[in-house]
Amino acid sequence: MSTIKIIPLGGIREEGKNLYVVEVNESIFVLDCGLVYPEDELLGIDVVIPDFTYLEENAERVVGIFLTHGHADSVGALPYLLASVDVPVFGTELTIELASISARSQGLEDRLENFFKIDENTEIEFEDATISFFRTTHTIPDSVGIVVKTDEGSIVYTGDFKFDPSASEMYQTDFGRLTDIGESGVLALLADSAEAESSVENVSDLKITQEITETFRNSSGRVIVGTIGSNIARIQQVFDAAYESGRTLFIAGEELYEIVDTAIQLDKIVLPSRRIIGQFDQLESTEDNKVVILETGSAGEPLKSIQSMAQGRHPQVTIKEGDLVYITSTPSIAMETLVARTTDIVYSVGGTVKEITDNFKTSGHATPNDLKLLMKFMQPKYVIPVNGEYRKLAAHGKLANEVGISNSNVFIAALGDVIEYKNGTMTMTKQVQAGDVLVDGIGVGDIGNVVLRDRRILSEDGIFVIVATISRRLGRVLVGPQITSRGFVYMKTSLDLIEACSDMTIDILEEHLASDNFDWSNLKSDLREKIGKYLFKETKRRPVVLPIIMEASNYQLPEER
């Protein structure tokens, strides 16, 4: 009998950063390796990736990394893991191409020979398990789910998915394969929970295409479409709608967002006609009612680029009266303020804004009915909701109850929890190290809470710098103090405050110089504490107080020369 462990290192009680470990005896199978883009409070942080400590400590047991699709939440952290764990990587054609781009950007060209393309018919036999795949519907082509088949039953991981029977061939779910997997025996199902608490069903992609086409046809002026660059399905719909409505499509930016460019090269985006693509030197000579401008943004996020268009700072497009800005992506809650601000700016220059979510609910993730249908297909013994905040995981668990799976067989895990199946029973046994690793520039994991706290203080209350030169031998202050403030107070209007701090600094310096137990750390600590308390008393703000005290050891008084 096999011993099976399932360990989420990312994607649990959060959306994105998917990374799930399945251990079968001594073999470790890694399912997805994603990242998440930080919220505003992580000042200066580029991306957040999972903690790879457990995989690094057990690198010799990792047999492969298996990817479900090409979005950053599933492949973005791959280069960071490959930097320390050299193992084969498996994914579909588009997924591998996008993963390769990411690896090259991190200088890992030598690892690309270990990247292998698979499809829904691929089976890979390992000593302890067989890995196979099944086609799923998501907002990017070549999406698959993963089956880890063991002698105790299969561990099934869906990746991001939804059900849409009207999806085009490139995006269709293989429902027959789902039935076959369920009949072969599913021990545990790890399924996408991002929309598990939704009360509204997704509309079909066919309906979305019709809506976009009608919007293009009914608009009397130019249509500027903003969509997330990674939503390949939506971009395909924009191409199709432009063709059907007789409009010329102009793609903003010097080059397409990388994922879109790659998809076109691999025929994962099909151009209905090459003639629908226009060059920007033809924009002014094209009638406004024949123009569609596609903006995905320089990093796949269009709203800031649309703001630049409205403010006249975009290199190619300036929004004018009569333009329609058509936002065809579903913004997250965190983006709602940005959407509102963008809308206001567009209206201020005479444009109008329409959001596709005004009329429809559209998402690339499974709704409650999708999840219940999936569980009916799979008939899993255990359900482990993944890819969602806690309330969504809990909602997924309730859906499992509705289809007859008891609470005792639903595991709402936390990062690092070890869910172990042994001797016919699955239990939560222990925890391994897991969490967030912050990436800032080339620094990986070198930014901690203390640095973030200091950045937050600097952003909110500024910095107060005190510079002075002393001589311990002479027991006096030689130069200064010179005080500089950035982001705290305006120096010219705060002369009394600055002078009072200068006097306090001299008193503190002279007190320490007169002491028999002079200590540099005590001196700077005393300055920070006393000046900080005084500044808070006078301003109710707490800037970072930075004392820079230097010593001139060879200084001589003029009369001694």
Secondary structure as UniProt FT lines:
FT   STRAND          4..10
FT   STRAND          19..24
FT   TURN            25..26
FT   STRAND          27..31
FT   TURN            40..41
FT   TURN            43..44
FT   STRAND          47..50
FT   HELIX           53..57
FT   HELIX           59..61
FT   STRAND          62..66
FT   HELIX           72..75
FT   TURN            76..77
FT   HELIX           78..82
FT   TURN            83..84
FT   STRAND          89..91
FT   HELIX           93..105
FT   TURN            106..107
FT   HELIX           109..114
FT   STRAND          115..117
FT   TURN            120..121
FT   STRAND          123..125
FT   STRAND          130..135
FT   STRAND          144..150
FT   TURN            151..152
FT   STRAND          153..157
FT   TURN            165..166
FT   HELIX           169..171
FT   HELIX           175..184
FT   STRAND          186..192
FT   TURN            194..197
FT   HELIX           205..218
FT   STRAND          223..226
FT   TURN            229..230
FT   HELIX           232..244
FT   TURN            245..246
FT   STRAND          248..251
FT   HELIX           258..265
FT   TURN            266..267
FT   HELIX           274..276
FT   HELIX           280..282
FT   TURN            283..285
FT   HELIX           288..290
FT   STRAND          291..295
FT   TURN            298..299
FT   HELIX           303..310
FT   TURN            311..312
FT   TURN            321..322
FT   STRAND          324..327
FT   HELIX           333..335
FT   HELIX           336..348
FT   TURN            349..350
FT   STRAND          352..355
FT   HELIX           356..358
FT   HELIX           368..378
FT   STRAND          382..386
FT   HELIX           390..402
FT   TURN            403..404
FT   HELIX           407..409
FT   TURN            415..416
FT   STRAND          417..422
FT   TURN            423..424
FT   STRAND          425..431
FT   STRAND          436..440
FT   TURN            441..442
FT   STRAND          443..444
FT   HELIX           449..461
FT   STRAND          463..471
FT   TURN            472..475
FT   STRAND          476..486
FT   HELIX           491..493
FT   HELIX           495..513
FT   TURN            516..517
FT   HELIX           520..539
FT   STRAND          544..551
FT   TURN            553..554
FT   HELIX           558..560
//
